[in-house]
Amino acid sequence: MTTYTDEQIKQMDHDCVMGTYARLPVVLERGQGPYVWDVNGKKYLDFLAGIAVNVLGHAHPALVAAVQAQAATLMHTSNIFYTIPQPRLAQKLLAISGFDKAFFANSGAEANEAAIKLARKYGKKDGRTDKFRIITAQRSFHGRTMATVTATAQEKYQKPFAPMLTGFDYVPYNDVAALQKAMGPDVCAVMLEPVQGEGGVYPADPAYLQEARALCDANDALLIFDEVQTGIGRTGHWFAFQHYGVTPDVMTLAKALGGGFPIGACLATGAAASVFAAGDHGTTFGGNPLACATALTVLETIEKDGLCTHAQEMGRYFLSKAQSELGAHLKDTRGLGLMMGLELTQPVAKKVLTAALERGLIVNAVGETTLRLLPPLIIEREHCDEAIAILKDVLAEISGSFVTGNS
Ligand SMILES: Cc1ncc(COP(=O)(O)O)c(C=O)c1O
């Protein structure tokens, strides 16, 4: 298919693309279902799915057909015009979420940017100028734009770009007392991931989200859930908030929404749904016909194929098998549905990632000790078995050399 070698591509990338990514040494060329192949023809089982994006796997026929059909009909118009796919996608998202209005963006950071702007405007609704404080959680991840990196309470992402925006305060995740202490009438929003992804796959305690809801209500602040990673079936429900019975005022989505096509969304309900007026916010590409037609097909396929329930079943199967097969190497397992974290007993997560890749399995490491697994929702038991068999070999080998000091 390609006329370039592996080395030529890496060199070209190195020479021409800004070095913002520490890439793994693999040039991927094509995919099919839960598998991808590199330019040398080597096959990999993809348990990362483009970081929780390819929910339908690779080259899903329905998605390919949707992209082709819409590209041949109308690809882009700008938001100066009405188009058919955008309100259709909005209607579907509202139906599955119970929310009232949608705004479309192009990425998770942009969806969060919209939510932050919405919250800041909400804080001004009674003519107030002092209600702009936004509380987010330590270990969070909300994106790389200036507002979203400010919301992301991790020094490593903020330091090179200081100063951050004013008006953000950070609290430890799942700490009710800290949230109570930080809250006040000058807060316009609390922004949380229902399961922290980048931070190490930590699900929220139900009592924490319930208290966040109560505190927002008491202080007339918006509760924003960043469901960029947890949304669209990943956790075994359409949205993670549906596990908790705690409904936010604003929810952001991206990643899986387009199944691989870039799209983000900011959904709002109740008073939050009517904050934005014409001219308040916008984007040239946001909600374009190609992105929306593709995303609508993702939602329809997940629904038709029962992939939310399937994600619950596969997640349960994987984690219970991981506990029995890999138990000696695991301190803990965490997750919801197919958003899974394996906490290792030794700080070898990056070594496991590299060795697994060599054996044809793609996983992710967050920190020294956590493996993050985000496979496509279409995986079957055989794929779980295949991944666990590779991890078992790799962990046995690495922990042997770790114990004997040969690492
Ligand atoms: C919870 C969460 N929010 C926001 C983002 C940013 O999304 P994007 O990379 O599409 O800007 C991510 C990306 O990993 C994420 O996991």
The ligand as an SDF file (V2000), in Angstrom:
LIG
                    3D

 16 16  0  0  0  0  0  0  0  0999 V2000
  -11.1210   13.5540   30.2680 C   0  0  0  0  0  0  0  0  0  0  0  0
  -10.4940   14.2540   29.0970 C   0  0  0  0  0  0  0  0  0  0  0  0
  -10.8570   15.5110   28.8090 N   0  0  0  0  0  0  0  0  0  0  0  0
  -10.3290   16.1780   27.7810 C   0  0  0  0  0  0  0  0  0  0  0  0
   -9.3810   15.6100   26.9760 C   0  0  0  0  0  0  0  0  0  0  0  0
   -8.8140   16.3920   25.8230 C   0  0  0  0  0  0  0  0  0  0  0  0
   -9.3330   15.9190   24.6210 O   0  0  0  0  0  0  0  0  0  0  0  0
   -8.6000   16.2690   23.2400 P   0  0  0  0  0  0  0  0  0  0  0  0
   -7.2830   15.5760   23.2610 O   0  0  0  0  0  0  0  0  0  0  0  0
   -9.5480   15.7350   22.1900 O   0  0  0  0  0  0  0  0  0  0  0  0
   -8.4750   17.7440   23.1770 O   0  0  0  0  0  0  0  0  0  0  0  0
   -8.9720   14.2950   27.2140 C   0  0  0  0  0  0  0  0  0  0  0  0
   -7.9290   13.6740   26.3750 C   0  0  0  0  0  0  0  0  0  0  0  0
   -7.2960   12.7220   26.7330 O   0  0  0  0  0  0  0  0  0  0  0  0
   -9.5370   13.6000   28.3110 C   0  0  0  0  0  0  0  0  0  0  0  0
   -9.1710   12.3580   28.6010 O   0  0  0  0  0  0  0  0  0  0  0  0
  1  2  1  0
  2  3  1  0
  2 15  2  0
  3  4  2  0
  4  5  1  0
  5  6  1  0
  5 12  2  0
  6  7  1  0
  7  8  1  0
  8  9  2  0
  8 10  1  0
  8 11  1  0
 12 13  1  0
 12 15  1  0
 13 14  2  0
 15 16  1  0
M  END
$$$$
